[in-house]
Amino acid sequence: MVTDYLQLVTAVPTTLSVITRHMTTPDFLIFRGADVQLSPRQVPGEAIARSRIVHVSAFALSQEPSRTAVLHALQQAREHACWTSLDPNYHPRLWAPNGEALDILRYACTFVDLTKPSLDDCRRLFGPGLSPDACVDRFLDWGVGLVALTMGHRGALLALRSGERWHIPSHDVPVADVTGAGDAFWAGLILGLLDGLPPRQAGEFGQHVAEMKLRTFGPLDRLPDRHALYRQLWKGTSPSATPEREGKHDDGVQI
């Protein structure tokens, strides 16, 4: 893990997240602190210029000044032809009760290539009752190029703004711990796309990595060999990595 751009804030404590364990969607308690203090001048422009993808979240967009910093990072990424991804992990407890979340996320999505909401995210954002296709359409209408909607035991729904749409089935696996499964899907999806997989295959790989996490209690103790996972998933050879864009050396920046 590269920590070159970590910065110390002495006036406030580190943000603390307490996760409750469930066999369904886990709940959490958040005590906000230093993460909210990120300012636009602290966004590492040189790191963004060297990266292939910038990943941000609704969590970081929920308060100022970090909101402005994140939007600034997305704009910089677009200027440098860098991919952008947004985790719309919206929870009303983290936002002001004035309805601003939809407007902020809609604006952020104008700079976003890829997003992965869950059904729970969509219910909190848009209200209950929307079908999976309608949830996906909301983000496509906001300008996102690729939407991956994760649906728990129902698998995932992938859609492109150009019109293609695929269902990625889940598999019956023993569930030891659901915490982190969404992030595991994210990791597999982004890595697959960076390695040049077509969107559907990248989604299948994301589902595969998420199911690895479901079978594991706590964090994965080591990073798996992705090429071995590719061969395991498709019973064939590992795909070749795509050539790096000129001047791009780092895989990504997460804010």
C-alpha positions as MATLAB code, in Angstrom:
seq = 'MVTDYLQLVTAVPTTLSVITRHMTTPDFLIFRGADVQLSPRQVPGEAIARSRIVHVSAFALSQEPSRTAVLHALQQAREHACWTSLDPNYHPRLWAPNGEALDILRYACTFVDLTKPSLDDCRRLFGPGLSPDACVDRFLDWGVGLVALTMGHRGALLALRSGERWHIPSHDVPVADVTGAGDAFWAGLILGLLDGLPPRQAGEFGQHVAEMKLRTFGPLDRLPDRHALYRQLWKGTSPSATPEREGKHDDGVQI';
ca = [
       0.000    0.000    0.000;
       1.321    3.423   -0.977;
       0.945    5.945    1.844;
       2.968    8.808    0.363;
       0.011   11.187    0.374;
      -1.360   10.577    3.855;
      -1.580   13.823    5.806;
      -1.798   14.438    9.540;
      -4.503   16.588   11.121;
      -3.752   17.379   14.750;
      -6.906   19.284   15.721;
      -9.389   16.404   15.345;
      -9.241   12.633   15.920;
      -9.150    9.941   13.278;
     -12.580    8.985   11.949;
     -13.901    5.849   13.663;
     -16.281    3.317   12.147;
     -17.845    0.577   14.294;
     -19.372   -2.244   12.244;
     -22.043   -4.567   13.598;
     -21.871   -8.093   12.240;
     -24.915   -9.546   10.521;
     -25.534  -12.337    8.035;
     -27.315   -9.725    5.912;
     -26.272   -6.098    5.352;
     -24.137   -4.928    8.310;
     -24.996   -1.741   10.164;
     -22.453    0.744   11.485;
     -21.774    3.684   13.753;
     -19.592    6.487   12.403;
     -17.736    9.093   14.448;
     -16.512   11.626   11.894;
     -13.138   13.255   12.348;
     -10.068   13.954   10.252;
     -11.453   12.551    6.979;
     -13.860   15.494    6.690;
     -10.961   17.978    6.855;
      -9.557   17.124    3.406;
      -9.300   20.329    1.370;
      -8.861   20.851   -2.390;
      -5.269   22.030   -1.934;
      -4.453   18.676   -0.307;
      -5.640   16.661   -3.314;
      -2.450   15.175   -4.842;
      -2.704   16.376   -8.432;
       0.585   14.734   -9.420;
      -0.686   11.368   -8.192;
      -3.927   11.740  -10.145;
      -1.977   12.622  -13.288;
      -0.013    9.367  -12.976;
      -2.978    7.151  -12.127;
      -5.289    5.032  -14.222;
      -8.337    5.398  -11.968;
      -9.546    7.655   -9.140;
     -12.034    6.101   -6.703;
     -14.278    8.196   -4.436;
     -17.345    7.605   -2.268;
     -20.565    9.205   -1.100;
     -19.103    8.956    2.408;
     -16.423   11.506    1.470;
     -18.982   13.675   -0.352;
     -21.323   13.925    2.622;
     -19.664   16.892    4.367;
     -17.497   19.923    3.672;
     -14.663   20.616    3.066;
     -14.006   17.048    1.884;
     -16.953   17.308   -0.537;
     -15.321   20.124   -2.480;
     -11.992   18.271   -2.398;
     -13.550   15.115   -3.854;
     -15.337   17.013   -6.621;
     -12.052   18.763   -7.390;
     -10.316   15.376   -7.619;
     -12.949   14.065  -10.037;
     -12.564   17.137  -12.224;
      -8.778   16.734  -12.233;
      -9.120   13.081  -13.154;
     -11.332   13.966  -16.100;
      -8.787   16.546  -17.268;
      -6.047   13.883  -17.179;
      -8.152   11.275  -19.051;
      -8.138    9.145  -15.915;
     -10.970    6.718  -15.187;
     -13.220    7.625  -12.283;
     -15.391    5.470  -10.024;
     -17.896    6.392   -7.330;
     -19.176    4.204   -4.516;
     -22.661    5.669   -3.844;
     -22.687    4.287   -0.289;
     -25.315    6.772    0.827;
     -26.672    6.727    4.357;
     -28.942    9.520    5.622;
     -27.249    9.584    9.040;
     -24.122   11.016    7.409;
     -25.821   13.831    5.483;
     -27.604   17.042    6.410;
     -31.389   16.463    6.508;
     -32.091   18.953    3.706;
     -32.257   16.605    0.732;
     -28.960   17.802   -0.732;
     -27.563   14.288   -1.192;
     -29.363   13.588   -4.467;
     -28.212   16.874   -5.995;
     -24.607   16.365   -4.883;
     -24.438   12.776   -6.126;
     -26.146   13.676   -9.396;
     -23.533   16.373  -10.002;
     -20.646   14.077   -9.034;
     -21.886   11.460  -11.493;
     -21.323   13.858  -14.396;
     -17.603   13.166  -13.831;
     -17.932    9.413  -13.155;
     -17.252    6.507  -15.516;
     -18.194    3.648  -13.181;
     -20.436    3.199  -10.151;
     -21.536    0.215   -8.060;
     -24.613    0.845   -5.946;
     -26.216   -1.892   -3.902;
     -29.963   -2.378   -3.663;
     -29.749   -1.027   -0.108;
     -27.981    2.112   -1.376;
     -30.715    2.652   -3.961;
     -33.535    2.167   -1.457;
     -31.983    4.761    0.835;
     -31.372    7.166   -2.066;
     -34.519    6.786   -4.146;
     -36.995    5.134   -1.790;
     -38.376    1.588   -1.768;
     -40.139    0.007   -4.691;
     -37.774    0.712   -7.584;
     -36.931   -2.329   -9.692;
     -33.259   -3.203  -10.270;
     -33.518   -1.935  -13.857;
     -35.009    1.346  -12.663;
     -32.203    1.748  -10.108;
     -29.603    1.257  -12.820;
     -31.411    3.692  -15.110;
     -31.206    6.451  -12.490;
     -27.401    6.374  -12.550;
     -27.228    6.039  -16.335;
     -29.488    9.089  -16.631;
     -27.069   10.964  -14.368;
     -24.298   10.336  -16.915;
     -22.418    7.294  -15.581;
     -20.989    5.054  -18.312;
     -21.102    1.682  -16.521;
     -23.357    0.769  -13.592;
     -22.977   -2.433  -11.570;
     -25.906   -2.975   -9.200;
     -25.160   -5.620   -6.570;
     -28.205   -7.503   -5.293;
     -26.918   -9.965   -2.681;
     -27.999  -13.545   -3.371;
     -29.594  -12.359   -6.634;
     -26.190  -11.533   -8.098;
     -25.484   -8.301   -9.946;
     -26.928   -6.306  -12.826;
     -24.440   -4.595  -15.153;
     -25.485   -1.928  -17.636;
     -23.729    0.362  -20.089;
     -25.007    3.739  -21.192;
     -24.746    2.426  -24.762;
     -27.561   -0.020  -23.986;
     -25.984   -3.397  -23.179;
     -27.207   -5.041  -19.985;
     -26.233   -8.329  -18.292;
     -27.232  -10.278  -15.197;
     -24.301  -11.755  -13.259;
     -25.590  -14.733  -11.235;
     -24.464  -15.481   -7.709;
     -23.424  -18.917   -6.469;
     -24.471  -20.817   -3.385;
     -21.487  -20.352   -1.062;
     -21.224  -20.796    2.721;
     -21.414  -17.319    4.243;
     -18.960  -16.649    7.070;
     -18.956  -12.832    7.021;
     -20.768  -10.359    4.756;
     -18.733   -7.324    5.859;
     -16.513   -6.183    3.000;
     -18.235   -8.189    0.259;
     -19.242   -5.026   -1.574;
     -15.696   -3.681   -1.446;
     -14.425   -7.046   -2.679;
     -16.776   -6.808   -5.661;
     -15.434   -3.314   -6.290;
     -11.837   -4.557   -6.206;
     -12.495   -7.379   -8.650;
     -14.539   -5.217  -11.013;
     -11.992   -2.388  -11.175;
      -9.027   -4.739  -11.479;
     -10.731   -6.677  -14.257;
     -11.433   -3.496  -16.203;
      -7.857   -2.246  -15.708;
      -6.633   -5.613  -16.988;
      -8.663   -5.149  -20.149;
     -11.556   -7.514  -19.453;
     -14.853   -6.704  -21.185;
     -17.417   -5.266  -18.742;
     -19.389   -8.498  -18.408;
     -16.271  -10.531  -17.572;
     -15.077   -7.839  -15.164;
     -18.450   -8.087  -13.426;
     -18.148  -11.868  -13.223;
     -14.706  -11.447  -11.690;
     -16.072   -8.933   -9.179;
     -18.762  -11.431   -8.172;
     -16.126  -14.162   -7.839;
     -13.953  -12.029   -5.522;
     -17.004  -11.009   -3.461;
     -17.895  -14.670   -2.940;
     -14.319  -15.352   -1.808;
     -14.824  -12.675    0.847;
     -18.207  -14.100    1.893;
     -16.521  -17.420    2.685;
     -13.875  -15.699    4.839;
     -14.418  -14.381    8.366;
     -12.707  -11.024    8.741;
     -10.327   -9.597    6.137;
      -8.611  -11.744    3.530;
      -5.235  -12.618    5.033;
      -3.363  -12.211    1.754;
      -3.937  -10.796   -1.698;
      -4.882  -13.583   -4.124;
      -3.094  -14.109   -7.429;
      -5.519  -12.552   -9.888;
      -4.232  -14.541  -12.868;
      -4.814  -17.769  -10.948;
      -8.326  -16.533  -10.174;
      -8.919  -15.735  -13.845;
      -7.902  -19.269  -14.793;
     -10.061  -20.714  -12.022;
     -13.077  -18.686  -13.114;
     -12.891  -19.240  -16.850;
     -10.904  -22.493  -16.964;
      -8.542  -20.911  -19.434;
      -5.581  -18.600  -19.691;
      -5.238  -15.352  -17.837;
      -6.090  -12.273  -19.917;
      -3.264   -9.954  -20.850;
      -3.072   -6.610  -19.126;
      -3.883   -3.591  -21.230;
      -0.998   -1.262  -22.118;
      -0.680    1.609  -19.690;
      -1.690    5.002  -20.973;
       1.271    7.169  -21.786;
       2.747    8.560  -18.585;
       0.481    6.461  -16.365;
       2.403    4.382  -13.832;
       0.173    3.974  -10.773;
      -3.013    1.918  -10.702;
      -5.132    4.440   -8.853;
      -5.928    6.930   -6.121;
      -8.687    6.457   -3.535;
     -10.165    9.534   -1.851;
];
